[in-house]
Amino acid sequence: MEKNIMPLNVLPIGGFAKVKELVSDGIARRRMLDLGLIADTKVESLRKSPSGDPIAYEIRGTVIALRSDEASKILVEAIES
């Protein structure tokens, strides 16, 4: 993997990234695509729940909570805000 490519679930809170690849398949992949997680979509990691999972992300102007196992299947590239 490239230096800046990482799973979405390890993006620090307050960090920004662009979607590079979805590694899930089937219904899970369809759901991610329906949420707008397509190539080069900008994502911001907003906050964790008190238990640490799920994490809230801003995607295309909407706040979406994703569990760590779902977010780990979304590969992103860290970017500056």
C-alpha positions, -999 to +999 in steps of 0.1 A: +000+000+000+010+036-005+023+056+024-009+077+029-034+049+022-052+035+053-085+020+064-110+047+074-113+034+109-077+045+117-082+081+104-077+104+135-106+124+148-106+157+130-087+142+101-097+144+064-093+118+037-104+109+002-120+075-005-097+054-027-112+019-027-139-003-011-128-038-003-162-051+008-186-069-015-222-078-018-248-059+003-222-041+024-205-027-007-239-016-021-247+002+011-214+021+011-219+031-025-255+043-017-241+064+012-219+082-014-186+065-006-172+065-042-137+073-054-123+107-044-152+115-020-140+137+009-145+123+044-140+139+078-137+119+110-158+138+135-161+120+168-162+086+185-191+073+206-184+070+243-176+033+239-153+041+209-174+024+183-191+036+161-174+067+147-192+096+131-180+107+097-191+136+075-196+124+040-210+147+013-226+171+039-242+143+059-231+128+092-229+090+091-220+066+119-200+036+109-188+007+130-151-001+130-155-033+110-174-015+083-150+014+082-120-009+080-132-020+046-130+015+032-095+025+021-087+062+021-059+086+015-052+112+042-054+148+029-052+183+044-085+200+051 
